[in-house]
Amino acid sequence: MSFLQRIVAWSLRPGAFHSPTFTGIGILRPNPQTPTAKSMPTNFYTSSMYHRPMGRRSYSSDPFSYESHFKRNMRVIYGAIGLNTAIFLYGNYTRVQAEQGSPESWYWFNENFTLNYVQFTHEGRWWTAITSVFSHLDFKHLFGNMVSTYFFGLVIAGTPCITPLMIAKLILGSGLCGSIFTLGLRHWEIKNQTGKSQWGRTGPPELKRGLGFSGAVMGISAVAAALDPKRIFYLAGIIPAPLWLLVTGYAAYDIYSFNDKTSNVGHSAHIGGLVFGAAYYLVKLRGF
């Protein structure tokens, strides 16, 4: 079995936040009865150009106008994928440099593109709450998150009421909320270990680092499920499931595993992103 076939054989799951460990993802495949884009191979979509899920705001009936709207929205999705890929390449470049005896850029990358509790709270590296969201070091981790982003993004981009700015806000807000939940959980863990609550100033050296786009992916998936809950996706390209059930299953698993100290998956980041995505839909999009 080829590498790609092995990847596709996994069940759908956004990549881990805390670790580059790949948690598995199947190719998301919308139901042929609800087509999305004719440019995709026939085993993914039928020939209809764009699907319009649930948006109530009316747009011009001109198909070229709708296509232009869809493409503008997808540019944000492509931009996020491109940014994640660029940082992944740079991070691995610095790792190679470190292996060759020049670790300075590797140290800088870890200090500025991964989320560490002590460095955030004590050293004031507040920007890592955002930069870590777009950071990956393992290809399978990156691949899983980017495939999820693309297919969930198709649902959102095809909704008439959605604008590129809304998608950008959703991505940044979900990622940031995931980082906040991660820091909050780590603060609680340190407080229980030491009996003190001084942020970043007690206990043993903090070695845990978080990175990855999973929080943003969960926020995107929450909005996609709210906009088009009956859209069918296929797990591992075989098992059909409505989008609402898929996202509900993610949430249930993350809540169940939230405080699992043996897991290197950032369940807190997943939940944080999901919470923001649900709130964003209720506040900004529900009335459309």
Secondary structure by P-SEA (a helix, b strand, c coil): ccaaaaaaacccccccccccccccccccccccccccccccccccccccccccccccccccccaaaaaaaaaaaaaaaaaaaaaaaaaaaaaaaaaaaaaaccaaaaaaaaacccccccccccccccccccccccccccaaaaaaaaaaaaaaaaaaaacccccaaaaaaaaaaaaaaaaaaaaaaaaaaaaaacccccccccccccccccccaaaaaaaaaaaaaaacccbbbbccccccccaaaaaaaaaaaaaaaccccccccaaaaaaaaaaaaaaaaacccccc
